[in-house]
Amino acid sequence: MVDRKCTCGSEVFSWTYVVDVAAKGQARDKRMKDGFKTKADAVGAMNAIEKDKAEGTYVEPSKLTAKAYLTQWLAGLTVQSATTQNGYKNAVEHLFRGGGRLPLVAAVNQAEDPRAL
């Protein structure tokens, strides 16, 4: 097995990928992730992002929680009926009684079809 070393001389070596997540015809929007132990792991992760992008299901990583997103959504929601507004509010509160710390990206990734959210 060949020992790989960083060009700087460090014993620690990891693989990195850079992928363009911009829509076709848009300015480049590069994302980089490092820390992969093998080249195959890095290429596999990059290919997964490119596949999601091609299918239109790519979701930008964020630290925003699902609860925080829905709370912001409720605050900006304009509906005619107070009953509808209260119904949405109660549904969100019911969903997140246990804490609501699930990152929004994880919630979307758990959905059957992220576009349906």
C-alpha positions as CSV (number, residue, x, y, z in Angstrom):
1,M,0.0,0.0,0.0
2,V,1.3,3.5,-0.9
3,D,1.6,5.9,2.0
4,R,0.0,9.2,1.0
5,K,1.3,12.4,2.5
6,C,0.2,16.0,2.1
7,T,2.5,18.1,0.0
8,C,3.1,20.2,3.2
9,G,4.7,17.1,4.8
10,S,1.9,16.3,7.2
11,E,1.1,12.7,8.0
12,V,-2.6,13.4,7.9
13,F,-4.2,13.1,4.5
14,S,-7.9,13.4,3.5
15,W,-9.8,13.8,0.2
16,T,-11.8,16.8,-0.7
17,Y,-14.4,17.5,-3.5
18,V,-15.7,20.7,-5.0
19,V,-19.0,20.7,-6.8
20,D,-20.9,23.5,-8.6
21,V,-24.5,23.6,-7.3
22,A,-25.7,26.5,-9.5
23,A,-28.5,26.0,-11.9
24,K,-27.7,25.6,-15.6
25,G,-26.9,29.1,-17.0
26,Q,-26.3,30.7,-13.6
27,A,-23.0,31.9,-12.2
28,R,-21.0,29.3,-10.5
29,D,-21.9,28.4,-6.9
30,K,-19.2,26.1,-5.6
31,R,-19.5,23.9,-2.5
32,M,-16.5,22.1,-1.0
33,K,-16.4,19.3,1.6
34,D,-13.3,17.6,3.0
35,G,-12.2,15.0,5.4
36,F,-12.9,11.9,3.3
37,K,-10.6,8.9,4.1
38,T,-10.6,7.6,0.5
39,K,-11.0,9.1,-2.9
40,A,-13.9,6.7,-3.6
41,D,-15.8,8.2,-0.5
42,A,-15.2,11.8,-1.8
43,V,-16.3,10.9,-5.4
44,G,-19.3,9.1,-4.1
45,A,-20.5,12.0,-2.0
46,M,-19.9,14.4,-4.9
47,N,-21.8,12.2,-7.3
48,A,-24.8,12.0,-4.9
49,I,-24.9,15.8,-4.9
50,E,-24.7,16.0,-8.6
51,K,-27.5,13.4,-9.0
52,D,-29.8,15.3,-6.6
53,K,-29.0,18.5,-8.5
54,A,-29.9,16.9,-11.8
55,E,-33.2,15.5,-10.3
56,G,-34.1,18.8,-8.8
57,T,-34.0,17.5,-5.2
58,Y,-30.8,19.1,-4.0
59,V,-31.3,21.0,-0.7
60,E,-28.7,23.4,0.4
61,P,-27.3,22.4,3.8
62,S,-28.3,24.7,6.6
63,K,-28.3,24.7,10.4
64,L,-31.8,26.0,10.4
65,T,-34.1,23.6,12.3
66,A,-37.5,22.5,10.9
67,K,-39.2,24.2,13.9
68,A,-37.4,27.5,13.2
69,Y,-38.3,27.4,9.5
70,L,-42.0,26.7,10.2
71,T,-42.1,29.4,12.9
72,Q,-40.7,31.9,10.3
73,W,-43.1,30.6,7.7
74,L,-46.1,31.1,10.1
75,A,-45.0,34.6,11.0
76,G,-45.0,35.6,7.3
77,L,-48.2,33.8,6.4
78,T,-51.1,35.9,5.3
79,V,-54.5,34.1,5.4
80,Q,-58.0,35.4,5.4
81,S,-59.3,33.2,8.3
82,A,-58.0,33.3,11.9
83,T,-59.2,29.7,12.2
84,T,-56.8,28.6,9.4
85,Q,-54.0,30.6,11.0
86,N,-54.6,29.0,14.4
87,G,-54.9,25.6,12.8
88,Y,-51.5,25.9,11.2
89,K,-50.0,27.2,14.4
90,N,-51.4,24.3,16.5
91,A,-50.2,21.8,13.9
92,V,-46.6,23.2,14.1
93,E,-46.7,23.2,17.9
94,H,-48.0,19.6,17.9
95,L,-45.2,18.5,15.6
96,F,-42.5,19.9,17.7
97,R,-43.6,19.3,21.3
98,G,-40.6,17.0,21.7
99,G,-38.1,19.7,21.0
100,G,-37.9,20.5,17.3
101,R,-34.1,20.3,17.0
102,L,-34.2,18.3,13.8
103,P,-32.2,20.2,11.1
104,L,-34.4,21.3,8.2
105,V,-32.1,19.4,5.7
106,A,-32.6,16.2,7.7
107,A,-36.4,16.7,7.7
108,V,-36.4,17.2,3.9
109,N,-34.1,14.2,3.4
110,Q,-36.5,12.0,5.3
111,A,-39.4,13.0,3.1
112,E,-40.5,10.7,0.3
113,D,-40.5,13.7,-2.2
114,P,-38.8,16.9,-0.9
115,R,-40.6,18.9,-3.5
116,A,-43.9,18.0,-1.7
117,L,-42.9,19.8,1.4
